[in-house]
Amino acid sequence: MRFPLILVSPARPENIGAAARAMKTMGFSELRIVASDAWQDPAARRVAHGAGEILDNLRTCATLQEALADIDFSVATTARSRAKFRYYATPQQVETQLLEKRQWVNSMALVFGREDSGLTNEELDLVDLLTGIPMAQDYPSLNLGQAVMVYCYQLAALNRVAPPAAAPADAQQLDALRQRFDRLLQRLEVSDDRKMADWIDQRIGLLEQRDSAMLHRLLHDVEKKLIDKSS
Protein backbone atom coordinates (compact mmCIF):
# COMPACT_ATOMS: atom_id res chain seq x y z
CA MET A 1 0.00 0.00 0.00
CA ARG A 2 1.24 3.48 -0.82
CA PHE A 3 1.88 5.79 2.14
CA PRO A 4 3.71 9.02 1.23
CA LEU A 5 4.65 11.68 3.75
CA ILE A 6 3.90 15.18 2.50
CA LEU A 7 5.77 18.30 3.64
CA VAL A 8 4.00 21.55 2.78
CA SER A 9 6.34 24.45 1.99
CA PRO A 10 9.23 23.41 4.23
CA ALA A 11 11.72 26.27 4.54
CA ARG A 12 14.75 24.64 6.16
CA PRO A 13 16.69 22.01 4.19
CA GLU A 14 17.94 20.51 7.45
CA ASN A 15 14.36 19.67 8.43
CA ILE A 16 13.78 17.95 5.09
CA GLY A 17 16.94 15.90 5.55
CA ALA A 18 15.93 14.99 9.11
CA ALA A 19 12.49 13.94 7.86
CA ALA A 20 14.04 11.71 5.18
CA ARG A 21 16.33 10.10 7.74
CA ALA A 22 13.42 9.45 10.12
CA MET A 23 11.38 7.95 7.29
CA LYS A 24 14.09 5.51 6.24
CA THR A 25 14.78 4.49 9.83
CA MET A 26 11.14 3.53 10.35
CA GLY A 27 10.48 1.94 6.96
CA PHE A 28 8.83 4.75 4.98
CA SER A 29 10.18 5.61 1.55
CA GLU A 30 7.88 8.01 -0.34
CA LEU A 31 8.25 11.74 0.22
CA ARG A 32 6.33 14.56 -1.44
CA ILE A 33 7.27 18.25 -1.17
CA VAL A 34 4.73 21.01 -1.79
CA ALA A 35 5.82 24.45 -3.03
CA SER A 36 9.46 24.33 -1.94
CA ASP A 37 12.86 23.66 -3.48
CA ALA A 38 14.71 23.69 -0.15
CA TRP A 39 15.35 19.94 -0.55
CA GLN A 40 17.89 20.77 -3.27
CA ASP A 41 20.15 22.51 -0.76
CA PRO A 42 23.21 20.35 0.10
CA ALA A 43 22.30 20.67 3.79
CA ALA A 44 19.26 18.46 3.25
CA ARG A 45 21.37 15.60 1.92
CA ARG A 46 23.99 16.07 4.62
CA VAL A 47 21.41 15.74 7.40
CA ALA A 48 19.61 12.87 5.61
CA HIS A 49 22.79 10.81 6.25
CA GLY A 50 22.17 7.61 4.31
CA ALA A 51 18.61 8.39 3.23
CA GLY A 52 19.64 10.17 0.06
CA GLU A 53 17.54 7.87 -2.13
CA ILE A 54 14.41 9.32 -0.53
CA LEU A 55 15.51 12.79 -1.66
CA ASP A 56 16.46 11.44 -5.08
CA ASN A 57 13.00 9.96 -5.62
CA LEU A 58 10.79 12.58 -3.96
CA ARG A 59 7.91 14.13 -5.86
CA THR A 60 7.31 17.87 -5.98
CA CYS A 61 3.84 19.41 -6.20
CA ALA A 62 2.59 22.96 -6.56
CA THR A 63 -0.27 22.58 -4.05
CA LEU A 64 -1.43 20.23 -1.32
CA GLN A 65 -4.49 19.43 -3.41
CA GLU A 66 -2.21 18.16 -6.17
CA ALA A 67 -0.18 16.12 -3.68
CA LEU A 68 -3.35 14.44 -2.38
CA ALA A 69 -4.98 13.84 -5.77
CA ASP A 70 -4.23 10.09 -5.79
CA ILE A 71 -4.67 9.52 -2.03
CA ASP A 72 -7.72 7.79 -0.57
CA PHE A 73 -7.27 8.78 3.11
CA SER A 74 -5.12 11.54 4.56
CA VAL A 75 -4.06 12.72 8.01
CA ALA A 76 -2.64 16.17 8.79
CA THR A 77 -0.62 17.24 11.79
CA THR A 78 -1.57 20.60 13.26
CA ALA A 79 -1.82 22.60 16.45
CA ARG A 80 -5.27 22.80 18.02
CA SER A 81 -5.39 26.56 17.51
CA ARG A 82 -5.32 26.19 13.72
CA ALA A 83 -9.00 25.37 13.35
CA LYS A 84 -12.16 25.40 15.43
CA PHE A 85 -14.76 22.66 15.73
CA ARG A 86 -12.17 20.00 14.95
CA TYR A 87 -11.48 16.56 16.35
CA TYR A 88 -7.80 15.90 17.01
CA ALA A 89 -6.52 12.33 17.24
CA THR A 90 -3.42 11.48 19.25
CA PRO A 91 -0.59 9.69 17.42
CA GLN A 92 -1.73 6.45 19.09
CA GLN A 93 -5.29 6.96 17.84
CA VAL A 94 -3.97 7.68 14.34
CA GLU A 95 -2.15 4.35 14.39
CA THR A 96 -5.36 2.53 15.31
CA GLN A 97 -7.31 4.33 12.60
CA LEU A 98 -4.76 3.66 9.87
CA LEU A 99 -4.30 0.00 10.76
CA GLU A 100 -8.03 -0.40 10.19
CA LYS A 101 -8.17 1.82 7.10
CA ARG A 102 -5.37 -0.07 5.34
CA GLN A 103 -7.73 -3.04 5.06
CA TRP A 104 -10.00 -1.19 2.64
CA VAL A 105 -8.20 1.78 1.10
CA ASN A 106 -5.38 1.65 -1.42
CA SER A 107 -3.38 4.70 -0.34
CA MET A 108 -2.91 6.91 2.71
CA ALA A 109 -0.80 9.99 3.42
CA LEU A 110 0.51 11.95 6.38
CA VAL A 111 0.75 15.72 5.92
CA PHE A 112 3.02 18.15 7.80
CA GLY A 113 2.66 21.93 7.60
CA ARG A 114 5.02 24.87 7.44
CA GLU A 115 7.58 25.31 10.22
CA ASP A 116 6.35 28.79 11.13
CA SER A 117 2.63 28.75 10.41
CA GLY A 118 1.51 25.15 9.86
CA LEU A 119 -1.34 24.48 7.44
CA THR A 120 -4.02 26.96 6.44
CA ASN A 121 -7.66 26.22 7.24
CA GLU A 122 -8.25 25.71 3.52
CA GLU A 123 -5.53 23.06 3.47
CA LEU A 124 -6.92 21.40 6.59
CA ASP A 125 -10.25 21.05 4.78
CA LEU A 126 -8.54 18.80 2.21
CA VAL A 127 -7.68 16.02 4.67
CA ASP A 128 -9.78 13.39 6.41
CA LEU A 129 -8.36 13.45 9.95
CA LEU A 130 -6.37 15.89 12.08
CA THR A 131 -3.79 14.93 14.66
CA GLY A 132 -1.54 16.68 17.15
CA ILE A 133 1.25 15.68 19.50
CA PRO A 134 0.36 16.26 23.18
CA MET A 135 3.04 18.48 24.72
CA ALA A 136 3.75 20.38 27.93
CA GLN A 137 2.21 23.85 27.69
CA ASP A 138 5.38 25.63 28.69
CA TYR A 139 7.17 24.26 25.60
CA PRO A 140 4.46 23.75 22.97
CA SER A 141 6.55 23.19 19.86
CA LEU A 142 8.56 20.54 17.98
CA ASN A 143 10.51 21.28 14.85
CA LEU A 144 9.47 19.59 11.62
CA GLY A 145 12.12 16.89 11.71
CA GLN A 146 11.20 15.92 15.28
CA ALA A 147 7.49 15.78 14.46
CA VAL A 148 8.14 13.51 11.48
CA MET A 149 10.21 11.20 13.70
CA VAL A 150 7.42 10.97 16.31
CA TYR A 151 4.85 9.90 13.72
CA CYS A 152 7.18 7.59 11.80
CA TYR A 153 7.98 5.80 15.05
CA GLN A 154 4.32 5.60 16.07
CA LEU A 155 3.16 4.40 12.66
CA ALA A 156 6.01 1.97 11.96
CA ALA A 157 3.60 -0.90 12.64
CA LEU A 158 2.02 -0.12 9.28
CA ASN A 159 5.20 -1.38 7.68
CA ARG A 160 5.65 -4.39 9.97
CA VAL A 161 2.15 -5.84 10.07
CA ALA A 162 0.77 -7.52 6.96
CA PRO A 163 -2.78 -6.38 6.20
CA PRO A 164 -5.42 -9.04 6.88
CA ALA A 165 -6.93 -10.70 3.84
CA ALA A 166 -10.27 -9.02 3.20
CA ALA A 167 -12.40 -7.99 0.30
CA PRO A 168 -11.50 -4.40 -0.60
CA ALA A 169 -14.14 -1.78 0.02
CA ASP A 170 -14.94 1.21 -2.10
CA ALA A 171 -12.25 3.74 -1.25
CA GLN A 172 -14.62 6.58 -2.18
CA GLN A 173 -17.30 5.78 0.36
CA LEU A 174 -16.06 8.33 2.90
CA ASP A 175 -16.27 11.13 0.34
CA ALA A 176 -19.69 9.85 -0.69
CA LEU A 177 -20.82 10.01 2.93
CA ARG A 178 -19.70 13.61 3.22
CA GLN A 179 -21.64 14.51 0.08
CA ARG A 180 -24.78 12.74 1.30
CA PHE A 181 -24.60 14.46 4.68
CA ASP A 182 -24.10 17.81 2.97
CA ARG A 183 -27.21 17.25 0.85
CA LEU A 184 -29.16 16.15 3.92
CA LEU A 185 -28.19 19.26 5.89
CA GLN A 186 -29.29 21.42 2.98
CA ARG A 187 -32.57 19.52 2.72
CA LEU A 188 -33.15 20.07 6.45
CA GLU A 189 -32.18 23.75 6.04
CA VAL A 190 -29.46 23.55 8.69
CA SER A 191 -26.44 23.71 6.38
CA ASP A 192 -25.49 27.12 7.85
CA ASP A 193 -24.69 25.44 11.19
CA ARG A 194 -20.96 25.29 10.53
CA LYS A 195 -20.14 23.79 13.92
CA MET A 196 -22.31 20.75 13.21
CA ALA A 197 -21.20 20.48 9.58
CA ASP A 198 -17.52 20.60 10.56
CA TRP A 199 -18.10 18.06 13.31
CA ILE A 200 -19.76 15.63 10.90
CA ASP A 201 -17.02 16.13 8.32
CA GLN A 202 -14.26 15.34 10.80
CA ARG A 203 -15.98 12.43 12.54
CA ILE A 204 -16.51 10.69 9.20
CA GLY A 205 -12.74 10.36 8.98
CA LEU A 206 -12.82 8.12 12.07
CA LEU A 207 -15.30 5.61 10.71
CA GLU A 208 -14.41 1.98 10.18
CA GLN A 209 -15.60 0.21 7.05
CA ARG A 210 -18.62 -1.45 8.66
CA ASP A 211 -19.66 1.83 10.29
CA SER A 212 -19.41 3.63 6.97
CA ALA A 213 -21.54 0.99 5.28
CA MET A 214 -24.16 1.20 8.03
CA LEU A 215 -24.32 4.99 7.78
CA HIS A 216 -24.84 4.76 4.03
CA ARG A 217 -27.73 2.38 4.70
CA LEU A 218 -29.21 4.72 7.30
CA LEU A 219 -28.90 7.75 5.02
CA HIS A 220 -30.60 5.83 2.24
CA ASP A 221 -33.58 5.19 4.52
CA VAL A 222 -33.67 8.83 5.67
CA GLU A 223 -33.52 10.12 2.10
CA LYS A 224 -36.29 7.74 1.03
CA LYS A 225 -38.49 8.85 3.91
CA LEU A 226 -37.97 12.53 3.05
CA ILE A 227 -38.90 11.86 -0.57
CA ASP A 228 -42.04 9.99 0.49
CA LYS A 229 -43.10 12.85 2.76
CA SER A 230 -42.63 15.46 0.05
CA SER A 231 -44.56 13.51 -2.61
Number of C-alpha atoms within 10 A of each C-alpha: 12 16 20 23 27 27 27 24 22 24 18 19 22 22 25 28 28 22 27 31 26 24 26 18 16 19 16 21 21 20 23 21 26 20 15 17 14 19 22 13 14 13 16 23 24 15 19 25 12 14 21 17 14 22 22 12 12 17 15 18 17 13 14 24 13 12 22 22 8 13 18 22 24 22 23 24 24 22 18 15 7 13 16 11 14 20 20 20 19 15 20 13 14 21 18 15 17 21 18 17 23 20 19 18 21 18 18 20 23 23 26 22 23 17 19 10 10 20 23 13 11 10 16 22 16 14 22 19 25 25 22 18 20 12 10 8 7 6 7 10 15 13 11 23 21 15 18 26 19 14 21 23 15 16 21 16 16 20 13 10 9 11 15 10 7 8 8 12 15 14 17 11 16 23 16 14 19 17 13 16 19 17 14 17 16 12 12 10 10 13 16 10 10 11 13 13 17 15 14 18 23 20 14 18 22 22 16 16 20 10 12 18 16 11 16 18 11 12 15 13 12 13 15 11 11 14 10 9 8 6 5
